[in-house]
Amino acid sequence: MSTDAAALVWFRRDLRLTDHTALSQALATARRVHAVFVFDTDILEALPNRRDRRVEFIWEGVAALKHALEHHGGSLHVLHGPARSRIPALAAELGVDSVHAARDYEPFAHQRDQAVAGSLARQGRRLVLYKDQVVFDTDEILNAAGQPFHVYTPYRRAWLARLGPEHLAERPTIERFERLARLPPLPLPALEDIGFQPTDLREHGIRGGEAGGRALLADFLQRIDHYHERRDYPGRKGPSYLSVHLRFGTVSVRELVRLALDRDSEGARVWLSELIWREFYQMLLWHYPHTVEHAFQRKFDGIVWPNPPGHFEAWCEARTGYPIVDAAMRQLNRTGYMHNRLRMIAASFLVKDLHVDWRLGERHFAEKLIDYDQAANIGGWQWSAGVGTDAQPWFRIFNPVTQSERFDPDGRFIRRYLPELAAVPDKHLHAPWKMPVSVQEACGVVPGRDYPWPIVDHAQARAATLGLFKAVG
């Protein structure tokens, strides 16, 4: 039975119409439902690049969402300004009783939502938040002592044990679209109107909106059974490539979990574990927001990272002299994406070979990655640096050469992004500085001239890293 005369659905990281909790609940409890998206200047004005791929991806998703709502007789209010003030103002203008949105777990979003809830309450309206980005959130998965899990494997076991059909049931929307507020098409600001410029998204085959997510999902379902065999090899088509669509909610995580459970294959089981990893990191950031700036294992805040001059810049600019690291950084710089195995290798190298504070690397990824997710990025960086919960033990340090030999054995990925090394034989591709002079002359690649010398010696860097950690216990 309807309880509100009118409601407003605030779309954020959920740019789709299907299987959408906040939209479903608003349509079920109000006689008239409006929809809004805010290009939040509190976020956008902090971005350093006016050609930000994420903003264009979001803009495409908003345009597609608006078109879909208009197809069903409604429309989308698209605003530009501080969401903290624009949402309460629109709610008052429309005369709605409640604002419905998906819960967000990042510290900034939590503070913003508290501010909006307070403003709405002073107007006599409500902000109603729902779980939608994840299957389980906040305190739903706790250990026997009623505390958050700090280790992934027992968390995964508890997550799977708790899972029931009710957690994955589709949230109905289309059946209730007659309750959408009937409006003429509302204006959509151009990308330039919100202060940004078009990027190279399409050149890299990245398509925004719900249709873009569905196309990638359909492609991945043809490969999912081999996911466990291919996912770690950047030169092969192994991942789902759905991370950006999960980040902005153009696919439903419930649907992805349903599909993974429906497939009786090792590939599907391993992929499901990756989806659960995502929820593990979301849970941790919610409970421990201090990890945005501090190590989860607080004793490691005592490490004084040397940050040698030029090391961070060489890493960012893909000139470390280690091919797998440089190819990974070129992929990031060129496309806004980096393969997950390479994220671990690149992060480990920055911290444990170049001795640069992990926070600098985390912020660089935050600026560059189109699929940047604060919880997953912080969790991954702290794992690689050995300072987080469930961390890779600090004394285990990736060897960039052996990682390269194992996960790009034929050099397919390296040659794609480092064409200057294309003629180097496989035997020497992963450590070209070791090539005999005769091989250098034969392939036309001279280390120090055509490709940088290694910026550090891995064995020496490893020993120094062990010293840094031992110094703080």
N, C-alpha and C positions, 0 to 999 in steps of 0.2 A: 504494500500500500504506500502511496506517495506521502512523504512527510514534508516536502518543500514545494513551494510554488515554482521556484526557479533555482537552478544551480549553475555553477561555472566550473568547467573542467580545465585545469591548468596543466597543459602538456609541458614536459621538461625533457627527461631522458627516456621518453616513451612515445616516440613519433610514429605511431601506428593506430589503426582503428580496431584491429582484431585482437581478441584475448587480452583485453585492456581493463585492469581492475578498477581504476578510478572512473573511467568512462562508463563501465558496466554498472557500477554502484550509483553513479549520478543518474543514469537513465532509469534505474529501478526505483529511485526514491524522490525524483522531482518530476513535475509535469512539463517543465520547459528547461532545456539544457543548452547552455552556451559553451563555447570552447575558446581558449586563448593560448598563445605562445608569446613569450617575452624574450626578445634579444636583449639580455640583461647587461647593461653598460657597466655594472659593478664587476662583471667578468670580462667583457670585451675590451674595456679600456686598459686592462692590465696586460693584454696580449701585445708582444713586441713587434709582430709582423702583420702588416695589413693584407698580406696574401696568405692567409691562414687556411690550410686545407680543411680543418675541422669546421670552421665557420661556414665555408661553402657547402660542406657535406650537410651540416645542420640546415642551411638555407634551402638546399634541395629537398631535404626531408620535410621541412615546413611547407614548402610549395606543394609537394605531393599530398601531404595531409590536408591542406586547405582544399585542394582539388577534390579529394575523396569525400570530404564533408559536404562540399557543394553538390556533388553527385547525389548525395542523399538528402538534399534540401536544406542543409545548414550552411555554415561558413565558419571561418576561423578569424578571430581578432588577433592580428599580429602587431605587437607593440615593440617599441624601442625605447629603452630607458631603464631606470633601476626597478627591478621586480618588486623590491620591498615596498615601493610606493605605488607602482603602476597597478599591481593586482588589487589592493584594497580600493583604489580609485575606480577601477573598472567594475568591481563588485558593487560598489555604491551606485555607479551610473546605470548598471543593468538591473539593480534592485534584486539581486539574488540573495537567497538565504544562506547558501553554503558554497565553499570553494573546495573542489576535490582534486587531489594530486597524489602521485606516487611518492613514497618516502625515499629520501636520499640520505646517504650515510657519510658524506664528506663533511668535515667540520664547518666549512663555509656555508654549505647548503643547509645544515642543521641550524646555524645561527640565523640565516635568512628566513627560514620557515618559522622560527620562533618569533621573529620580528613581524612577519606577515600575520601570523596567528594573533599576535597582540593587537595589531591595527584592526583586524577584522572583528575581534572580540569587542573592541571599543565601539564598533558600529552595530553591534548586536548580531554579527554573522559568525560563521564557524569555518575553520580550515580543517578539513578531514583528510588525513593521510592514510595511504594503503601500502601494503607490501606488494611490490610488482616487479622490481628489478631482480629479485632473488626468490628462491623457493622458501628458504628459511632466513629470518633476519633477527637482529638484536639479541634477545635472550632465549630464542627458541631452541637452540642447540647448546646445552651446557653440560659440563662433566658431572660426575657423581657428587662432587662437593658444591654444585651449583655455581661454578665459576666458568669463564670462557676457556675453551680449549686453547692450548698454546702449541700443540703439535698436530700436524695435518692428519696423519693416519687414523688416530682415534676419533678425530672430528669427522672424518669421512665415514667411519663405521657407524657413529651415532647418527649422522645425517641420513644414511641409507636405512637404518633401523627405524627412524622416525617417519620416513616417507610413506605417505598413503595416497590413495586416489584423489582425496579431497584437496591435496596440495597442488596437484597438477591439472585439476579440472579447468577446462576452458571457461574464461569469463565472458558471458554472452554480451554482445553489443548490437550487432546488425538487426537482430529481431526487435529492437526497441528504438530504432532510429526515427520513428514517427514523433518522438519526444524532443528531437533536436529543435532548437529555436529556429523558426523559418526566417531566413535573412537573405537579402540579395548578396552577391559576392562582395566581400570586403577587400580593401586594398592590401596588396603585399608589397612592402618596400623592397626595392632592388638591393642587391648586395652592396652596391656603391652607396645607397642611402643610409646604410648602417656603418659606413666607414671602411669597407673592405673591397678588395679587388678579386676578380676571378683567378683561379689557380689552374694547375695541370691535372686536376682530378681525373678527367675523362681520358687523358693521355695514358694514365696508368690503369685504366679499366675500372675505376672506382665509381660506382653508381649509388646515389643516395636514395632514401625513401624505402618504404615497405617493399616495393617491387624489386629494388636492388638486393635487399636481404633475401627475399624469396628465391631469386635467381641463383645466388650463391649457395643457399641451402640445398636447392635441387641438385646443383652440381656436386656438392659435397656428399650427398646421400649416395651418389654413385661410387664414391671412393671410401666411405666411412669404414668399411670392413677391413681396410688395409691401413687405417690411420696409425695404428701402433707401430707398423713397420716403416712408415715413411715420414712421420712427423718431425723427426730430428735432423732431416737432411735438407738443407736450404736449397739445394740444386734440384730438388724434386717437388712435385705438386702434392704435398702431404697435408698441410693444415686446412682448416675449414675456411679461413680468411673471413670469418664472421665477427671478429673481435670488435670492429668499429660499429657493426650493426647491433651487437649486444650493448656496446657503450652508450649508444643513443636510442636504444629501444625500438629499432625498426624491425626487430624480431622479438618474439616472446621466449624468455628463458624456459617457461613451462613447456612450450611446444618442443624446444630442443631436448629437454630432459625426457619428454614422452617418446620422442623419436629414438633417442639413444637406448631407452629401455625396451623399445619394441624390436631392436636388432639384437639377435643372439650371436654376437661376434666379439672377439677380443678388441678389435678396433673401436667398436661402439662403447665397450666398457672403459677403455682407456680415455676416450673422449669425454665420457661422463665424469670421470675423475678430474679432468681438467675443468669442467664446469663447476664441480664442487670446490676445487682450489679457488676459483673466483669468489665463491661465497665465503670461504674461509677468510680470505683477505678482506672482504667487505665487513665481516663480523669483527675482525681484529681492529680495523680502523674505527668502527663505531665505538668499541669499548676502550680503545687506546689512542685517542686523537693526538696525543703528544708525539706519536711516531712520525707525524708529518715533518718534524724537525729533529727528533731525538731517536737514538737507537732503542729498540725494544729492550735489549739487555743494557740497562743504563750504565753499567760499568764501562761499556765500550765508548760512551761519550767522552771518556777520559783519554782516548787515543788522540794524539796530536798529529794529524795527517801532514806530511811534509809539503804536499802540493808543489812539487818542484816546478820552477818557472818553465813554461812552454809545454809541459806534459799534457795538461788538459786541452790546450789549443791543438796540439798534434793529434790527439784522440778525436776531437770534434771534426777536424779537417781531414781525417783518414790518411794520415802520414806517419803512422807509428812504425812502419817497416815490417809489421806482422800481417801477412796477406788476409787471413780470415777476419781479423779485427778491422782492417781498412776496408775490405769489401762490405762488411756489415755496416760500417758507418757511411759508406757511399750509398748503400741501399736506403738507409734512413734519410740521408740528405736529399737524395733524388726523388724518393717516392713517399716519404712520411710513414713508412712501414719498416719493421725489422722482424725477421723470423725469430720465433721464441728461443730456439737454441742459441742463436747469435746474440740475443739480448743478454743471456747468461754469460756467454763468452766475453762480450764487450764490457759488461759491467764488472766481471771479475778482473779483467785486464786493467781497467781504469783504476780500480781500488788496490788490487794486490800486486800488480806489476808497476803501475805508474805512481802509486801511493798518493792518489788524489781522493779527497773527501767524497764519500758516496753521495752526499747531498748535492754536489755539483752535477754529478751524472744524472741523478734523479730529476733535477730541474731541467737539464738539457733534453732528456727524453720527454718531459712534460711539455716543452716548447715545440718539439719536432713531431712526436707521434700523433698520427691522426686518430688512433684508437686509445689515446691516453686515458687511463683510468687511474685515479689517484690511489685507490686502495691496492690494486694489483701492482702498480708501478713501485710504490713504496715497499710493499711486501717483497717484490722480486729483487729490488735493489738491496734491501737489508739482508735477504737470503744470500745473495751473491757476495755481499761484503762480509758475511759471517757475523752480523751484529743484531740480527732480528730473531723473532720467534721461529722455531722450527728451522733455524738457519743451517745452511751448509756449514759444517764445522769450520771454524776460522783457520784451522791448520790444513784444510784441504783446499788447494789452490789449483785452478785450471791451468794446464800447460797449453798455451795457444797453438803450439805446433802440433801436438798430439791430438788436440780437439779438431784441428783443421784436417789432419790426416784421416781421422775417424769419420767425421761427418760431411766432408766434401772430398772424398778420396780421389775422384777423377778431376777435381778442380773446376767442375762445371759452374758453380756459383762464383768462385773467385774470378774466373776468366770473364764472366758476364759483367762484373763491376770493376775489375782491374784489367782492362784490355791491354795495358802496357806489359802485362805478364803473360799474354796469350801464348807466346812462343816458348815459354819456359817448360821444360819436360816435367811430367807429373812427379817424378822422383824428387825434383828440387823446388816445386811450386810452393810448398808450404813453408820453406825456409830458404828463400832464394839467395841469401847472403852466404850460404854454404856451397854454392855452385863453384866448381873449378873454373879457372880462367878460360880453359878451352871450351867449356859448355857456355860460358857467358858470351864468348865470341861467336859460337855457333848459332845461338838463339838471338843474339843482338840485344841482350839485356844485361846491363852492368849495374850491380847494386851501388848506390851512392850517386849514380848518374841518371838512370832510367827509373829507379824505384828506391825509396829511402833505405838507408841502413837501419837496423833495429834500434829503436830509441833507448831500449834498455836490454840488458842481458837477463833472461828469465830466471836463471838459477840464482843470480845475485839478488834480483828483485824479490824472489821468493824468500830468501833468507832474511832480508830486511823486513818483510811483512811479518814473518814469525816473531821477529824482535819487537815490532810495534804492539802486537797483541799480547805477548808475554809481559811487556812492561806494565800492562794494566791488570794482569792476573787472569 
